[in-house]
Amino acid sequence: MDIEFHQTAQHSFKTARSLSTIAPSESEKPVQASFIVCTRNRAAALATCIRSIEAACRSHAAFTSELVVVDNGSTDSTPEYVTGVAAASNIPITLLAEARPGLAAARNAGLRHARGSIVIFIDDDCEVHRDYLRDLERHYATGERLVIRGGRVELGNPNDLPFTIKRSPTRARLTRDVHPGGFVVGCNMTMHRDVAARIGHFDELLGAGAPLRAAEDTDYLIRAFQLNVLVEYVPDMTVFHHHGRSSRQDVERLHRNYSLGNGGLYVKHIRCAPWLLRHFFWSVRSACRELFGGPRFDPELHLSHWPIVFMNLLGAVAFAGLLLTKRWRRREVRQDKQAALELR
């Protein structure tokens, strides 16, 4: 039995509704890039994010862009704020409401409504560099379409701990020897729409607000890799991540969530991508070495390999349990078929 499956987003797309509309004259313009920002109860952070996207669009106005904001059940002033900004902005902004909780569900709703030939996923606590679109256009000008491309992620606040960032100065492509988690960071991930159509929707068992709490972006990279879609990191296309985690406890909690999600992926892809298991075995080996004075997973943040091993195992068991429920199995075939129809 092939355990690779994608939860259907058909219901998600039916429940997502547009709260603001784009003027007819604007909707007729071809859109080259769609920024998709998913948010929940982060109106203050979202304001900074939107201003940075508007500035990047103004800086490279020849590259036509839009912004799709997906409100995933906010109870603060997020809807009112975005509606007000959309009315006065110099770029088309659409606000969607996705009632079902979960980052994956919100991202699927954004994909459904985005009109650009290139989609750009940016988290609501990130700022986009002013030259972001210039860098993006340069990379996509090569004509290589079957690629997921992610850029540099810097700390937005120097008081935050150096986590959920990527500062490598070297361009690189994903191989089986590299763990896909964090190779391209989900808060700065781009692709052509036809790549999204080929891969399908984000798995709604994964990601923030879902049962396995994380790894919806890692799962997407694995599925892309298995379909011979290149996964590439570039050291520009920069965003600044204001993740707000300044204590070791905060980072450790997130680290455990990532490991839980990755454990689920080992089960999900055990047949189609068994090479992922080598990363689990390497974690076990490193954890054992740590007992005898070997290096920690992250010496700077004092993160151990042992929580990775434990949460991987817990995530594997949790995912296997979810697979046994009929309601998830029934949605498998529907999503694969609906993804190709709705995203093309």
VMD Tcl script that draws the C-alpha trace (Angstrom):
set ca {
  {0.00 0.00 0.00}
  {1.38 3.42 -0.96}
  {1.07 5.66 2.09}
  {1.70 8.83 0.10}
  {-1.54 10.76 0.06}
  {-2.85 14.30 0.11}
  {-5.89 15.29 2.13}
  {-8.51 16.90 -0.05}
  {-8.81 20.65 -0.02}
  {-12.04 20.70 -1.97}
  {-14.09 21.39 1.14}
  {-11.53 23.96 2.22}
  {-11.92 25.84 -1.01}
  {-15.69 25.78 -0.75}
  {-15.56 27.30 2.72}
  {-12.99 29.95 1.81}
  {-14.78 33.14 0.83}
  {-13.51 36.45 -0.47}
  {-14.11 39.39 1.85}
  {-12.73 42.03 -0.49}
  {-12.83 42.31 -4.23}
  {-10.47 43.68 -6.87}
  {-11.73 46.35 -9.23}
  {-12.62 44.98 -12.71}
  {-9.93 47.06 -14.41}
  {-7.32 45.54 -12.11}
  {-8.58 41.97 -12.43}
  {-8.14 42.14 -16.22}
  {-4.41 42.80 -15.92}
  {-2.14 39.76 -16.20}
  {-0.50 39.01 -12.88}
  {3.04 37.68 -12.87}
  {3.36 36.95 -9.15}
  {0.97 36.30 -6.28}
  {2.12 36.78 -2.70}
  {0.12 34.45 -0.42}
  {0.12 35.37 3.27}
  {-1.82 33.23 5.76}
  {-2.61 34.80 9.12}
  {-4.47 34.36 12.38}
  {-4.72 37.00 15.14}
  {-1.54 38.83 14.15}
  {-2.82 42.17 12.95}
  {0.24 44.12 14.14}
  {2.76 41.76 12.55}
  {0.64 41.53 9.40}
  {0.75 45.30 8.97}
  {4.55 45.21 8.79}
  {4.44 42.29 6.38}
  {1.98 43.96 4.01}
  {3.88 47.26 4.00}
  {7.06 45.43 3.02}
  {5.30 43.60 0.18}
  {3.83 46.88 -1.09}
  {7.31 48.46 -0.98}
  {8.81 45.57 -2.94}
  {6.05 45.85 -5.53}
  {6.56 49.61 -5.88}
  {10.30 49.08 -6.23}
  {9.76 46.74 -9.19}
  {6.43 47.89 -10.57}
  {7.12 46.46 -14.03}
  {6.72 42.99 -12.52}
  {2.96 42.90 -11.90}
  {2.03 41.40 -8.56}
  {-0.91 40.89 -6.21}
  {-1.36 39.98 -2.57}
  {-3.74 37.29 -1.31}
  {-4.28 37.36 2.46}
  {-5.97 34.29 3.97}
  {-7.54 34.94 7.37}
  {-7.62 31.62 9.21}
  {-10.22 32.45 11.87}
  {-8.89 35.67 13.40}
  {-10.79 37.22 16.30}
  {-8.75 40.43 16.38}
  {-8.86 43.39 13.97}
  {-7.25 41.50 11.07}
  {-10.27 41.54 8.68}
  {-10.95 45.24 9.21}
  {-7.28 46.13 8.83}
  {-6.79 44.21 5.57}
  {-10.04 45.53 4.11}
  {-8.92 49.09 4.81}
  {-5.47 48.51 3.33}
  {-6.93 46.86 0.23}
  {-9.08 49.90 -0.49}
  {-6.08 52.24 -0.54}
  {-3.23 50.03 -1.76}
  {-1.43 50.48 -5.05}
  {-1.42 46.69 -5.58}
  {-4.43 44.36 -5.84}
  {-5.17 42.81 -2.44}
  {-7.72 40.07 -1.86}
  {-8.79 38.99 1.62}
  {-10.09 35.44 2.01}
  {-11.67 33.82 5.05}
  {-10.82 30.16 5.64}
  {-12.87 28.94 8.59}
  {-11.20 25.56 9.04}
  {-8.08 25.86 11.21}
  {-4.62 25.00 9.97}
  {-1.85 26.59 7.93}
  {-2.14 23.93 5.22}
  {-5.87 24.62 4.76}
  {-5.17 28.36 4.54}
  {-2.39 27.86 2.01}
  {-4.65 25.68 -0.11}
  {-7.29 28.41 -0.12}
  {-4.66 30.95 -1.17}
  {-3.53 28.73 -4.03}
  {-7.09 28.43 -5.27}
  {-7.58 32.20 -5.53}
  {-4.10 33.34 -6.61}
  {-3.95 34.58 -10.21}
  {-0.18 34.95 -10.70}
  {1.93 32.64 -12.84}
  {4.35 32.46 -9.88}
  {3.10 31.96 -6.32}
  {5.10 33.22 -3.34}
  {4.40 31.98 0.19}
  {5.39 34.50 2.86}
  {4.57 34.14 6.57}
  {2.69 36.94 8.30}
  {5.59 37.60 10.70}
  {8.07 38.25 7.89}
  {9.26 41.37 6.09}
  {10.13 41.15 2.41}
  {13.35 42.79 1.21}
  {12.80 45.72 -1.11}
  {14.65 43.93 -3.96}
  {12.77 40.65 -3.52}
  {10.89 40.78 -6.83}
  {14.01 41.81 -8.76}
  {15.83 38.77 -7.40}
  {12.84 36.52 -8.09}
  {12.46 37.71 -11.68}
  {16.17 37.16 -12.33}
  {16.04 33.57 -11.11}
  {12.87 32.70 -13.00}
  {14.13 34.34 -16.18}
  {16.22 31.21 -16.82}
  {13.07 29.53 -18.12}
  {13.39 26.58 -15.75}
  {9.80 25.93 -14.70}
  {9.89 22.68 -12.74}
  {11.45 24.09 -9.62}
  {10.50 25.09 -6.09}
  {12.77 27.94 -5.09}
  {13.30 29.41 -1.65}
  {15.40 32.36 -0.56}
  {17.41 33.64 2.37}
  {15.68 34.02 5.75}
  {17.31 36.45 8.19}
  {16.36 37.39 11.73}
  {14.01 40.33 11.78}
  {14.76 41.11 15.42}
  {18.32 40.61 16.73}
  {16.88 39.83 20.17}
  {15.23 36.68 18.82}
  {17.17 33.42 18.92}
  {18.70 32.27 15.60}
  {16.07 29.66 14.73}
  {13.75 29.20 11.72}
  {16.22 31.14 9.60}
  {18.52 30.23 6.71}
  {21.64 32.29 6.09}
  {23.69 30.10 3.81}
  {25.58 32.18 1.21}
  {25.67 29.25 -1.23}
  {23.11 28.33 -3.86}
  {22.17 24.66 -3.51}
  {19.75 21.98 -4.70}
  {18.14 19.29 -2.58}
  {19.60 15.77 -2.69}
  {18.78 12.61 -0.75}
  {21.78 13.19 1.51}
  {20.23 16.38 2.89}
  {17.19 16.40 5.18}
  {14.46 18.32 3.31}
  {13.25 20.00 6.50}
  {14.32 23.63 6.35}
  {16.21 23.24 3.08}
  {13.69 25.72 1.70}
  {11.96 27.50 4.58}
  {8.18 27.61 4.28}
  {8.01 31.31 5.12}
  {9.88 32.06 1.87}
  {8.88 29.54 -0.81}
  {8.05 30.14 -4.48}
  {7.01 28.13 -7.53}
  {5.14 28.35 -10.83}
  {1.45 27.58 -10.69}
  {1.93 24.54 -12.93}
  {4.35 23.13 -10.36}
  {1.66 23.53 -7.68}
  {-0.81 21.82 -10.03}
  {1.60 18.93 -10.52}
  {2.29 18.43 -6.80}
  {-1.24 19.06 -5.53}
  {-2.49 20.60 -2.31}
  {-0.75 20.89 1.03}
  {-1.52 17.95 3.31}
  {-3.91 19.26 5.94}
  {-2.83 16.68 8.52}
  {0.40 18.65 8.76}
  {1.36 22.20 9.68}
  {0.46 24.65 12.41}
  {-3.09 24.11 13.66}
  {-3.19 20.52 12.36}
  {-2.80 17.24 14.27}
  {0.92 16.96 13.49}
  {1.65 20.68 14.12}
  {4.39 21.15 11.49}
  {6.12 19.87 8.32}
  {3.47 20.74 5.70}
  {6.22 22.58 3.77}
  {8.72 19.71 4.18}
  {6.09 17.28 2.90}
  {5.58 19.51 -0.13}
  {9.32 19.47 -0.88}
  {9.46 15.67 -0.60}
  {6.53 15.25 -2.97}
  {8.15 17.68 -5.41}
  {11.46 15.83 -5.24}
  {9.72 12.52 -5.94}
  {8.13 14.09 -9.05}
  {11.55 15.26 -10.32}
  {10.79 18.87 -9.49}
  {14.01 20.61 -8.50}
  {14.13 22.10 -5.00}
  {16.57 25.01 -4.92}
  {17.81 27.43 -2.29}
  {19.17 30.80 -3.41}
  {21.05 33.18 -1.08}
  {19.01 36.25 -2.04}
  {15.21 36.70 -2.40}
  {15.52 37.70 1.25}
  {12.89 37.94 3.97}
  {13.36 38.97 7.60}
  {11.64 36.67 10.09}
  {10.24 38.28 13.26}
  {9.47 34.94 14.89}
  {9.46 36.40 18.42}
  {11.14 33.47 20.17}
  {13.70 34.85 22.59}
  {13.77 32.03 25.16}
  {15.24 28.56 24.85}
  {11.92 27.07 26.01}
  {10.10 28.65 23.04}
  {12.66 27.31 20.59}
  {12.66 23.87 22.18}
  {8.86 23.66 21.90}
  {8.97 24.54 18.21}
  {11.85 22.13 17.66}
  {9.74 19.32 19.13}
  {6.82 20.24 16.86}
  {9.08 20.08 13.81}
  {10.34 16.66 14.89}
  {6.77 15.43 15.46}
  {5.82 16.41 11.92}
  {8.96 14.85 10.46}
  {8.15 11.59 12.21}
  {4.80 11.56 10.47}
  {6.54 12.08 7.15}
  {8.71 9.00 7.67}
  {5.54 6.92 7.81}
  {3.72 8.78 5.07}
  {6.55 8.36 2.58}
  {7.97 5.04 3.78}
  {7.21 3.34 0.47}
  {7.78 6.07 -2.09}
  {10.77 7.71 -0.34}
  {12.40 5.14 1.98}
  {15.64 7.13 1.78}
  {14.13 9.48 4.36}
  {14.63 6.82 7.03}
  {18.38 7.23 6.84}
  {17.92 10.67 8.41}
  {16.08 9.08 11.33}
  {18.83 6.53 11.79}
  {21.43 9.29 11.65}
  {19.53 11.12 14.39}
  {19.54 7.96 16.54}
  {23.27 7.52 15.95}
  {23.98 11.15 16.83}
  {21.83 10.89 19.96}
  {23.80 7.86 21.13}
  {27.08 9.63 20.45}
  {25.82 12.59 22.45}
  {25.69 10.33 25.51}
  {29.45 9.87 25.21}
  {30.36 13.51 24.69}
  {29.37 13.89 21.05}
  {28.05 17.20 19.71}
  {24.47 18.32 20.27}
  {22.10 18.96 17.40}
  {22.57 22.71 17.90}
  {25.34 23.55 20.38}
  {24.56 27.28 20.23}
  {20.95 26.75 21.35}
  {21.74 23.66 23.45}
  {19.29 21.52 21.48}
  {19.74 17.77 21.87}
  {19.26 14.95 19.37}
  {17.14 12.97 21.86}
  {13.94 15.05 21.55}
  {14.23 14.62 17.79}
  {14.29 10.83 18.13}
  {11.45 10.74 20.66}
  {9.18 13.12 18.75}
  {9.95 11.36 15.44}
  {8.69 8.13 16.95}
  {5.63 9.85 18.43}
  {4.85 11.52 15.11}
  {5.19 8.22 13.26}
  {2.70 6.53 15.60}
  {0.31 9.49 15.42}
  {0.35 9.56 11.63}
  {-0.15 5.80 11.38}
  {-3.18 6.14 13.66}
  {-4.64 8.87 11.51}
  {-4.20 6.73 8.42}
  {-6.47 4.10 9.94}
  {-9.45 6.43 10.02}
  {-11.74 6.06 7.04}
  {-12.49 9.75 6.66}
  {-8.89 10.55 5.73}
  {-8.68 7.59 3.35}
  {-11.85 8.61 1.52}
  {-10.40 12.04 0.74}
  {-7.18 10.76 -0.79}
  {-8.33 10.18 -4.37}
  {-10.60 13.26 -4.43}
  {-7.77 15.67 -3.63}
  {-5.40 14.35 -6.31}
  {-8.05 14.75 -9.01}
  {-9.36 18.09 -7.74}
  {-5.88 19.61 -7.42}
  {-5.11 19.26 -11.12}
  {-8.51 20.69 -12.11}
  {-8.53 23.68 -9.75}
  {-4.91 24.84 -10.00}
  {-4.52 24.76 -13.78}
}
mol new
graphics top color blue
foreach p $ca { graphics top sphere $p radius 0.5 }
foreach p [lrange $ca 0 end-1] q [lrange $ca 1 end] { graphics top cylinder $p $q radius 0.2 }
display resetview
